[in-house]
Amino acid sequence: MNSVFQFKPILLGTADPRSEMASYRRVTNSQKCVRAGGKHNDLEDVGRDLTHHTFFEMLGNWSFGDYFKEEACRMAWSLLTEHYGIPADRLYVSYFAGDAASGLPADEETRQIWLDIGVPPRRLLPFGLKENFWEMGDSGPCGPCTEIHYDHIGGRDAATLVNTDSPDVVEIWNLVFMQYNREVDQSLLLLPQFSVDTGMGLERLVNILQGKRSNYDTDLFTPLLHAIHQISRVRPYSGRTGAADVGKVDMAYRVVADHIRTLSVCIADGIHPGMSGAELVLRRILRRAVRFCVEVLQTPQGALASLVPTEVVIGTLMFFPQVTDIINENEAHFLSSLQQGSRLILRTLNSVDYKHGVFPASVAWSLHRDLGFPLDLVDLMLEERGVQVDRQELDRLITESHKVKLYSDVLNVETLMMLDVLSLAELQRLGVPHTDDGLKYQYRLEQGRYVFPACHATVLALYDGQTLVSEVSGGQCCGVILDQTCFYSEQGGQSHDQGYFTRDGLQDVVYSVEEVVLAGGYVIHQVTAADSLKTGDQVQLHLDQVHRLSCMVKHTATHILNFALRKVLGSSVQQRGSHVAADRLRFDFSVKGSLSVSQLQQVERCVNDIISANQIVHSQVLPLQRARSIRGLRTVDEVYPDPVRLVSVGVPVSELLDNQTDTQTSVELCCGTHLLQTGAIEDLVIVSERQQVKGISRIIAVTGQEATRAREVGQVLLQEVDSLSVRLSDSAPSSLDSAQRLAKEIGVLSDAVDNTPIPQWQRRELQGRLKALQRTSNTGVRKLEAREKNGRREVLVDCVDTDSLSVVMKTVNQLSSASPQHLISCVFSPQDSKSLPASDWAVAVCHYLGGSAGGSALVAKGTGSSSDITDALRWAEQFAHQKTQQ
């Protein structure tokens, strides 16, 4: 989490003056921070030592144009040494040593402040950009910082250990002095006002105040560690690391204690374990915690979630009851995969002749691809047995997988094991029955969770890509036809299911299902055989339930979107194609032109009203002719089987059959898998809408957390555009360089708005505003370029202390002859100055002084009075600048 981001408008001086934020001068806050992905990733270090965490709380205090370096340093020193009682002789202070390449001087001001406070020179240490110049990203507010470090040992000179990652000398507090803004071109400009941002980790502070050497020994963690011991079958926590930690028991304690805090706070904040982005990171954290619970701490199933109500979690973090349900659900799903994966690893270890302890990359990749094992977890399990994965081969498999996916996505290449006409005829001749795939619809809701049926099947036929065969060997790609399946085959615009088989008698071997297609009544599962497979084998089907549920969400959302489009745009809207995948939905429809901002908003509102109502989704199989009698039925230009499956949202099919009016609900013929209630969609956002060809438009939409994230990012970009607007409206750039930088900044923001998933209606609005800003900026650049090309006319405003008007005129004449391109006082304008006639300037200035003036475009004079001539001169100069820059 970027703590600066929320206050960026204040730091840049662009906050709306009408907002509450504009009134902020001094702020304190505590922020929840997660470091488990991206730039700051501590996940793999958690548990191995006594300091790393995936979740921690950051204490901060801020000054916005109020106090600065001296006050910040004095308050920090006072808090630590006087109020907290930390011995001053255990503290070391670092400051910015400057950087010649960046043109940044050493922060001697801060150094002197610390000396004045009483920090001895030997404990006041200079460091460079990496340690003592703070900036979060490529651009934005930044500045030198000074850090306070604590020596756990004491009674010695520990200066050489500062900033060396020593566990004995640790940073406590970072005081950042926001003086600059890093521009897009990497130049540094002074901020309109100087600010202070400080950050101090709660866990480290408690560690020091309680006299502990480990964060895990503080009362932030000890109740949790005690609770873990109560549900485990191992010895109590003893704080050991490395080789001294026999069986990695203490490491497991630390992993579980840290990870349950992270899981609790993230799930409570609405981030659930999933398949991409932050959700995928959380999924990795949960699975890592489960693995240590089960295999090292020997806890029963459900133990991880039982830790959520522990005093430390509900005492320091807000607790929501649904957190335990989500953890339990994910734990149960992973335990099955974990047990199977562990058996597969052991089986492989016992059956393969290793070369220097190298584990087959193909098995590791199968664990990751088919069972959802994070590759780092595979490494960890092997590390405990003194074995390593063939890293070079694994990297090749990963690269090859990415290439195949990219090739298929970009070129829409089919890699299916499709039966040819001769093989289909042979199946029929042999009397192989068509596949019974009715189980794909037989799922139910139990206490808000979807329960999918188990499926045990018999291999009826195998296809090697050319002909039907009776057996395939390990490593061979083949098409598998079963007597029954719970897998959905790709049809009706919906992606096929994912998952794997296991073979009876060989439960640890995974047969990954890569494609599922329907041909001539047969469902063909494209499988890469991990071991031999022959006709007559009995297999257990394992459905990827997360993927299936995501497709169900998107398919039901597609139906509701179709209905909303017809409701907003009229019955002339006709579906022209769609595609439902786990991550997003695509919908093509007939329409004269692109939708307006208002229409996009109305469609989204209509869809989300139905989602919020949590309407029941009904389905029924009935004769095609009877289905066609339903008024308002939506169909696509394709041949439907008879009988057909009808899907209705909110209204039972029987009621639709009896009602001869055009029912205002979504009702379609569809063979896809759908939700049983609409609420599971959570939210829908249209992130793209554009005309593909004349009269056909395409919508891309996301749901759930992806939709929420799109709205949040849209608000962030809106704030950025607002800030730019304020900067442009407040004052025009005074130099060509600043005008060009501003134009570039508008261009960068325009690219972000164009290419980032945000609500499409908001994208259209922001694009319109940015185009207007770009036009204004370009006009300013052209004017400044013309001024530079023609020679810039400087403005000189001054006064002559005299009672004689003739003396004033004589002075003006002398200066004008020496510098004919200058405007002087209130009485002269050069002959080629068209932007500011002398008479206009004199009238304005003298009016400001309460008097009057007159004259020609070249020379003018007037009278007025002022108690503050300096203020009058400043006003006259500003007026001249504004007029000459227009």
Solvent accessible surface area in square Angstrom, and as a share of the most:
residue,aa,sasa,rsa
1,M,131,0.58
2,N,59,0.30
3,S,29,0.19
4,V,6,0.04
5,F,76,0.32
6,Q,76,0.34
7,F,12,0.05
8,K,42,0.18
9,P,25,0.16
10,I,8,0.04
11,L,0,0.00
12,L,29,0.14
13,G,44,0.42
14,T,5,0.03
15,A,20,0.15
16,D,49,0.25
17,P,108,0.68
18,R,211,0.77
19,S,44,0.28
20,E,131,0.59
21,M,52,0.23
22,A,28,0.22
23,S,76,0.49
24,Y,65,0.25
25,R,120,0.44
26,R,144,0.52
27,V,30,0.17
28,T,109,0.64
29,N,40,0.21
30,S,65,0.42
31,Q,39,0.17
32,K,74,0.31
33,C,13,0.08
34,V,40,0.23
35,R,85,0.31
36,A,3,0.02
37,G,34,0.32
38,G,77,0.74
39,K,145,0.61
40,H,65,0.29
41,N,74,0.38
42,D,27,0.14
43,L,1,0.01
44,E,65,0.29
45,D,59,0.31
46,V,0,0.00
47,G,0,0.00
48,R,97,0.35
49,D,45,0.23
50,L,48,0.24
51,T,47,0.27
52,H,59,0.26
53,H,11,0.05
54,T,0,0.00
55,F,0,0.00
56,F,31,0.13
57,E,23,0.10
58,M,54,0.24
59,L,47,0.24
60,G,11,0.10
61,N,32,0.16
62,W,4,0.01
63,S,0,0.00
64,F,0,0.00
65,G,40,0.39
66,D,66,0.34
67,Y,12,0.05
68,F,40,0.17
69,K,9,0.04
70,E,83,0.37
71,E,81,0.36
72,A,3,0.03
73,C,0,0.00
74,R,104,0.38
75,M,84,0.38
76,A,3,0.02
77,W,32,0.11
78,S,29,0.18
79,L,54,0.27
80,L,0,0.00
81,T,27,0.16
82,E,128,0.57
83,H,136,0.61
84,Y,79,0.30
85,G,50,0.48
86,I,7,0.04
87,P,68,0.43
88,A,43,0.33
89,D,94,0.49
90,R,68,0.25
91,L,0,0.00
92,Y,3,0.01
93,V,0,0.00
94,S,0,0.00
95,Y,14,0.05
96,F,4,0.02
97,A,43,0.33
98,G,16,0.16
99,D,35,0.18
100,A,104,0.81
101,A,104,0.81
102,S,46,0.30
103,G,63,0.60
104,L,13,0.06
105,P,94,0.59
106,A,38,0.29
107,D,11,0.06
108,E,96,0.43
109,E,100,0.45
110,T,0,0.00
111,R,74,0.27
112,Q,92,0.41
113,I,14,0.07
114,W,0,0.00
115,L,46,0.23
116,D,87,0.45
117,I,33,0.17
118,G,52,0.50
119,V,2,0.01
120,P,29,0.18
121,P,89,0.56
122,R,157,0.57
123,R,22,0.08
124,L,8,0.04
125,L,28,0.14
126,P,71,0.45
127,F,46,0.19
128,G,29,0.28
129,L,61,0.30
130,K,190,0.81
131,E,57,0.26
132,N,0,0.00
133,F,13,0.05
134,W,57,0.20
135,E,57,0.26
136,M,64,0.29
137,G,42,0.40
138,D,119,0.62
139,S,56,0.36
140,G,6,0.06
141,P,10,0.06
142,C,0,0.00
143,G,0,0.00
144,P,7,0.05
145,C,4,0.02
146,T,0,0.00
147,E,14,0.06
148,I,0,0.00
149,H,3,0.01
150,Y,16,0.06
151,D,1,0.01
152,H,23,0.10
153,I,79,0.40
154,G,13,0.12
155,G,89,0.86
156,R,97,0.35
157,D,100,0.52
158,A,1,0.01
159,A,20,0.15
160,T,118,0.69
161,L,55,0.27
162,V,4,0.02
163,N,55,0.28
164,T,75,0.43
165,D,145,0.75
166,S,18,0.12
167,P,91,0.58
168,D,37,0.19
169,V,6,0.04
170,V,17,0.10
171,E,56,0.25
172,I,5,0.02
173,W,14,0.05
174,N,22,0.11
175,L,1,0.00
176,V,4,0.02
177,F,0,0.00
178,M,0,0.00
179,Q,23,0.10
180,Y,35,0.13
181,N,21,0.11
182,R,29,0.10
183,E,15,0.07
184,V,60,0.35
185,D,65,0.34
186,Q,96,0.43
187,S,41,0.26
188,L,40,0.20
189,L,68,0.34
190,L,117,0.58
191,L,9,0.05
192,P,99,0.62
193,Q,57,0.25
194,F,72,0.30
195,S,0,0.00
196,V,0,0.00
197,D,10,0.05
198,T,5,0.03
199,G,17,0.16
200,M,8,0.03
201,G,16,0.16
202,L,38,0.19
203,E,5,0.02
204,R,91,0.33
205,L,8,0.04
206,V,22,0.13
207,N,7,0.04
208,I,15,0.08
209,L,78,0.39
210,Q,70,0.31
211,G,66,0.64
212,K,76,0.32
213,R,112,0.41
214,S,2,0.01
215,N,3,0.01
216,Y,0,0.00
217,D,56,0.29
218,T,1,0.01
219,D,83,0.43
220,L,17,0.08
221,F,0,0.00
222,T,57,0.33
223,P,40,0.25
224,L,0,0.00
225,L,9,0.04
226,H,112,0.50
227,A,21,0.16
228,I,1,0.00
229,H,55,0.24
230,Q,115,0.51
231,I,48,0.24
232,S,16,0.10
233,R,180,0.66
234,V,25,0.15
235,R,74,0.27
236,P,80,0.50
237,Y,42,0.16
238,S,58,0.38
239,G,24,0.23
240,R,109,0.40
241,T,49,0.29
242,G,61,0.59
243,A,106,0.82
244,A,64,0.49
245,D,8,0.04
246,V,117,0.67
247,G,56,0.54
248,K,58,0.24
249,V,18,0.10
250,D,0,0.00
251,M,9,0.04
252,A,0,0.00
253,Y,0,0.00
254,R,1,0.00
255,V,0,0.00
256,V,0,0.00
257,A,0,0.00
258,D,0,0.00
259,H,0,0.00
260,I,0,0.00
261,R,2,0.01
262,T,0,0.00
263,L,0,0.00
264,S,3,0.02
265,V,9,0.05
266,C,13,0.08
267,I,5,0.02
268,A,23,0.18
269,D,79,0.41
270,G,25,0.24
271,I,53,0.27
272,H,66,0.30
273,P,20,0.13
274,G,13,0.13
275,M,100,0.44
276,S,59,0.38
277,G,52,0.50
278,A,46,0.36
279,E,13,0.06
280,L,67,0.34
281,V,37,0.21
282,L,4,0.02
283,R,33,0.12
284,R,59,0.22
285,I,1,0.00
286,L,2,0.01
287,R,8,0.03
288,R,10,0.04
289,A,0,0.00
290,V,0,0.00
291,R,3,0.01
292,F,0,0.00
293,C,1,0.00
294,V,40,0.23
295,E,65,0.29
296,V,18,0.10
297,L,0,0.00
298,Q,86,0.38
299,T,11,0.07
300,P,74,0.46
301,Q,116,0.52
302,G,23,0.22
303,A,4,0.03
304,L,0,0.00
305,A,2,0.02
306,S,62,0.40
307,L,2,0.01
308,V,0,0.00
309,P,62,0.39
310,T,22,0.13
311,E,126,0.57
312,V,7,0.04
313,V,1,0.00
314,I,87,0.44
315,G,59,0.57
316,T,55,0.32
317,L,11,0.05
318,M,147,0.66
319,F,65,0.27
320,F,70,0.29
321,P,95,0.60
322,Q,93,0.41
323,V,1,0.01
324,T,28,0.16
325,D,92,0.48
326,I,26,0.13
327,I,0,0.00
328,N,59,0.30
329,E,73,0.33
330,N,36,0.19
331,E,1,0.01
332,A,38,0.30
333,H,69,0.31
334,F,0,0.00
335,L,11,0.05
336,S,65,0.42
337,S,10,0.06
338,L,2,0.01
339,Q,94,0.42
340,Q,9,0.04
341,G,0,0.00
342,S,17,0.11
343,R,106,0.39
344,L,13,0.07
345,I,0,0.00
346,L,79,0.39
347,R,88,0.32
348,T,9,0.05
349,L,32,0.16
350,N,129,0.66
351,S,80,0.52
352,V,59,0.34
353,D,133,0.69
354,Y,50,0.19
355,K,162,0.69
356,H,187,0.84
357,G,24,0.23
358,V,57,0.33
359,F,0,0.00
360,P,37,0.23
361,A,3,0.03
362,S,71,0.46
363,V,29,0.16
364,A,0,0.00
365,W,31,0.11
366,S,14,0.09
367,L,0,0.00
368,H,65,0.29
369,R,112,0.41
370,D,20,0.10
371,L,7,0.04
372,G,16,0.15
373,F,0,0.00
374,P,14,0.09
375,L,34,0.17
376,D,37,0.19
377,L,5,0.02
378,V,1,0.00
379,D,47,0.25
380,L,9,0.04
381,M,1,0.00
382,L,1,0.00
383,E,85,0.38
384,E,72,0.32
385,R,94,0.34
386,G,67,0.64
387,V,16,0.09
388,Q,138,0.61
389,V,12,0.07
390,D,51,0.26
391,R,107,0.39
392,Q,153,0.68
393,E,59,0.26
394,L,1,0.01
395,D,67,0.35
396,R,125,0.46
397,L,34,0.17
398,I,38,0.19
399,T,68,0.40
400,E,82,0.37
401,S,42,0.27
402,H,114,0.51
403,K,121,0.51
404,V,74,0.42
405,K,130,0.55
406,L,117,0.58
407,Y,115,0.44
408,S,29,0.19
409,D,92,0.48
410,V,103,0.59
411,L,103,0.51
412,N,130,0.66
413,V,51,0.29
414,E,137,0.61
415,T,64,0.37
416,L,51,0.25
417,M,28,0.13
418,M,87,0.39
419,L,8,0.04
420,D,57,0.29
421,V,117,0.67
422,L,141,0.70
423,S,7,0.04
424,L,33,0.16
425,A,53,0.41
426,E,57,0.26
427,L,1,0.00
428,Q,105,0.47
429,R,169,0.62
430,L,101,0.50
431,G,55,0.53
432,V,23,0.13
433,P,79,0.50
434,H,108,0.48
435,T,14,0.08
436,D,83,0.43
437,D,30,0.15
438,G,27,0.26
439,L,32,0.16
440,K,11,0.05
441,Y,62,0.24
442,Q,111,0.49
443,Y,19,0.07
444,R,124,0.45
445,L,56,0.28
446,E,78,0.35
447,Q,190,0.85
448,G,68,0.65
449,R,119,0.43
450,Y,28,0.11
451,V,42,0.24
452,F,21,0.09
453,P,35,0.22
454,A,85,0.66
455,C,2,0.01
456,H,81,0.36
457,A,2,0.02
458,T,34,0.20
459,V,2,0.01
460,L,50,0.25
461,A,7,0.06
462,L,1,0.00
463,Y,5,0.02
464,D,44,0.23
465,G,34,0.33
466,Q,151,0.67
467,T,70,0.41
468,L,38,0.19
469,V,43,0.25
470,S,78,0.50
471,E,95,0.42
472,V,2,0.01
473,S,67,0.43
474,G,44,0.43
475,G,60,0.58
476,Q,63,0.28
477,C,49,0.29
478,C,0,0.00
479,G,0,0.00
480,V,0,0.00
481,I,1,0.00
482,L,0,0.00
483,D,51,0.27
484,Q,52,0.23
485,T,0,0.00
486,C,2,0.01
487,F,1,0.00
488,Y,0,0.00
489,S,0,0.00
490,E,74,0.33
491,Q,45,0.20
492,G,45,0.44
493,G,24,0.24
494,Q,0,0.00
495,S,17,0.11
496,H,23,0.10
497,D,0,0.00
498,Q,77,0.34
499,G,12,0.12
500,Y,20,0.07
501,F,0,0.00
502,T,1,0.00
503,R,46,0.17
504,D,58,0.30
505,G,81,0.78
506,L,28,0.14
507,Q,80,0.36
508,D,24,0.12
509,V,5,0.03
510,V,4,0.02
511,Y,0,0.00
512,S,5,0.04
513,V,6,0.04
514,E,56,0.25
515,E,35,0.16
516,V,0,0.00
517,V,10,0.06
518,L,74,0.37
519,A,15,0.11
520,G,47,0.46
521,G,29,0.28
522,Y,1,0.00
523,V,1,0.00
524,I,0,0.00
525,H,0,0.00
526,Q,16,0.07
527,V,0,0.00
528,T,44,0.25
529,A,0,0.00
530,A,57,0.44
531,D,40,0.21
532,S,38,0.24
533,L,1,0.00
534,K,101,0.43
535,T,52,0.30
536,G,46,0.44
537,D,18,0.09
538,Q,66,0.29
539,V,0,0.00
540,Q,46,0.20
541,L,8,0.04
542,H,52,0.23
543,L,23,0.11
544,D,39,0.20
545,Q,69,0.31
546,V,58,0.33
547,H,23,0.10
548,R,2,0.01
549,L,57,0.29
550,S,29,0.19
551,C,0,0.00
552,M,0,0.00
553,V,16,0.09
554,K,13,0.06
555,H,7,0.03
556,T,1,0.00
557,A,0,0.00
558,T,5,0.03
559,H,7,0.03
560,I,0,0.00
561,L,0,0.00
562,N,2,0.01
563,F,17,0.07
564,A,0,0.00
565,L,0,0.00
566,R,48,0.18
567,K,125,0.53
568,V,38,0.22
569,L,40,0.20
570,G,30,0.28
571,S,82,0.53
572,S,92,0.59
573,V,3,0.01
574,Q,70,0.31
575,Q,23,0.10
576,R,110,0.40
577,G,22,0.21
578,S,24,0.15
579,H,59,0.26
580,V,1,0.00
581,A,21,0.16
582,A,30,0.23
583,D,92,0.48
584,R,102,0.37
585,L,1,0.00
586,R,73,0.27
587,F,1,0.00
588,D,12,0.06
589,F,0,0.00
590,S,23,0.15
591,V,30,0.17
592,K,196,0.83
593,G,33,0.31
594,S,60,0.39
595,L,4,0.02
596,S,54,0.35
597,V,38,0.22
598,S,60,0.39
599,Q,60,0.27
600,L,1,0.00
601,Q,52,0.23
602,Q,72,0.32
603,V,0,0.00
604,E,8,0.04
605,R,137,0.50
606,C,16,0.10
607,V,0,0.00
608,N,28,0.14
609,D,89,0.46
610,I,19,0.10
611,I,6,0.03
612,S,95,0.61
613,A,62,0.48
614,N,67,0.34
615,Q,57,0.25
616,I,96,0.49
617,V,12,0.07
618,H,43,0.19
619,S,57,0.37
620,Q,75,0.33
621,V,91,0.52
622,L,6,0.03
623,P,75,0.47
624,L,29,0.14
625,Q,143,0.64
626,R,128,0.47
627,A,0,0.00
628,R,116,0.42
629,S,59,0.38
630,I,7,0.04
631,R,124,0.45
632,G,17,0.17
633,L,30,0.15
634,R,22,0.08
635,T,49,0.28
636,V,41,0.23
637,D,131,0.68
638,E,100,0.45
639,V,145,0.84
640,Y,28,0.11
641,P,98,0.62
642,D,100,0.52
643,P,79,0.50
644,V,5,0.03
645,R,36,0.13
646,L,0,0.00
647,V,1,0.01
648,S,0,0.00
649,V,2,0.01
650,G,32,0.31
651,V,27,0.16
652,P,50,0.32
653,V,4,0.02
654,S,65,0.42
655,E,94,0.42
656,L,1,0.01
657,L,20,0.10
658,D,115,0.60
659,N,56,0.29
660,Q,108,0.48
661,T,87,0.51
662,D,76,0.39
663,T,22,0.13
664,Q,130,0.58
665,T,9,0.05
666,S,2,0.01
667,V,0,0.00
668,E,11,0.05
669,L,11,0.06
670,C,17,0.10
671,C,44,0.26
672,G,0,0.00
673,T,0,0.00
674,H,6,0.03
675,L,1,0.01
676,L,57,0.28
677,Q,60,0.27
678,T,0,0.00
679,G,26,0.25
680,A,46,0.36
681,I,0,0.00
682,E,105,0.47
683,D,22,0.12
684,L,0,0.00
685,V,0,0.00
686,I,0,0.00
687,V,7,0.04
688,S,32,0.21
689,E,2,0.01
690,R,146,0.53
691,Q,52,0.23
692,Q,68,0.30
693,V,96,0.55
694,K,192,0.81
695,G,22,0.21
696,I,40,0.20
697,S,0,0.00
698,R,64,0.23
699,I,0,0.00
700,I,26,0.13
701,A,0,0.00
702,V,8,0.05
703,T,7,0.04
704,G,11,0.11
705,Q,54,0.24
706,E,64,0.29
707,A,0,0.00
708,T,54,0.31
709,R,79,0.29
710,A,3,0.02
711,R,74,0.27
712,E,104,0.47
713,V,45,0.26
714,G,0,0.00
715,Q,90,0.40
716,V,49,0.28
717,L,15,0.08
718,L,49,0.25
719,Q,94,0.42
720,E,44,0.20
721,V,0,0.00
722,D,58,0.30
723,S,15,0.09
724,L,4,0.02
725,S,29,0.19
726,V,32,0.19
727,R,73,0.27
728,L,25,0.12
729,S,90,0.58
730,D,104,0.54
731,S,77,0.50
732,A,73,0.57
733,P,30,0.19
734,S,76,0.49
735,S,38,0.24
736,L,26,0.13
737,D,89,0.46
738,S,31,0.20
739,A,2,0.01
740,Q,76,0.34
741,R,54,0.20
742,L,16,0.08
743,A,18,0.14
744,K,100,0.43
745,E,43,0.19
746,I,0,0.00
747,G,27,0.26
748,V,74,0.43
749,L,18,0.09
750,S,26,0.17
751,D,84,0.43
752,A,34,0.27
753,V,0,0.00
754,D,68,0.35
755,N,118,0.60
756,T,37,0.22
757,P,71,0.44
758,I,0,0.00
759,P,3,0.02
760,Q,14,0.06
761,W,54,0.19
762,Q,7,0.03
763,R,19,0.07
764,R,61,0.22
765,E,81,0.36
766,L,2,0.01
767,Q,49,0.22
768,G,41,0.39
769,R,85,0.31
770,L,4,0.02
771,K,130,0.55
772,A,43,0.33
773,L,21,0.10
774,Q,45,0.20
775,R,153,0.56
776,T,79,0.46
777,S,7,0.04
778,N,55,0.28
779,T,52,0.30
780,G,22,0.21
781,V,18,0.11
782,R,143,0.52
783,K,89,0.38
784,L,15,0.07
785,E,72,0.32
786,A,46,0.36
787,R,41,0.15
788,E,91,0.41
789,K,176,0.74
790,N,110,0.57
791,G,39,0.38
792,R,101,0.37
793,R,82,0.30
794,E,89,0.40
795,V,17,0.10
796,L,78,0.39
797,V,23,0.13
798,D,85,0.44
799,C,70,0.42
800,V,68,0.39
801,D,151,0.78
802,T,47,0.27
803,D,159,0.82
804,S,42,0.27
805,L,96,0.48
806,S,79,0.51
807,V,67,0.39
808,V,32,0.18
809,M,50,0.22
810,K,130,0.55
811,T,36,0.21
812,V,4,0.02
813,N,87,0.44
814,Q,105,0.47
815,L,75,0.37
816,S,16,0.10
817,S,90,0.58
818,A,80,0.62
819,S,40,0.25
820,P,76,0.48
821,Q,85,0.38
822,H,55,0.24
823,L,5,0.03
824,I,8,0.04
825,S,26,0.17
826,C,29,0.18
827,V,12,0.07
828,F,31,0.13
829,S,1,0.01
830,P,4,0.03
831,Q,157,0.70
832,D,68,0.35
833,S,16,0.10
834,K,190,0.80
835,S,54,0.35
836,L,1,0.01
837,P,38,0.24
838,A,1,0.00
839,S,23,0.15
840,D,78,0.40
841,W,1,0.00
842,A,0,0.00
843,V,73,0.42
844,A,21,0.17
845,V,5,0.03
846,C,9,0.05
847,H,140,0.62
848,Y,91,0.34
849,L,35,0.17
850,G,71,0.69
851,G,26,0.25
852,S,79,0.51
853,A,29,0.22
854,G,36,0.35
855,G,56,0.54
856,S,62,0.40
857,A,58,0.45
858,L,72,0.36
859,V,61,0.35
860,A,2,0.02
861,K,112,0.47
862,G,38,0.37
863,T,99,0.57
864,G,41,0.39
865,S,90,0.58
866,S,56,0.36
867,S,128,0.83
868,D,72,0.37
869,I,94,0.48
870,T,77,0.45
871,D,52,0.27
872,A,5,0.04
873,L,44,0.22
874,R,126,0.46
875,W,75,0.26
876,A,1,0.01
877,E,67,0.30
878,Q,95,0.42
879,F,35,0.14
880,A,0,0.00
881,H,66,0.29
882,Q,112,0.50
883,K,73,0.31
884,T,20,0.12
885,Q,48,0.21
886,Q,136,0.60
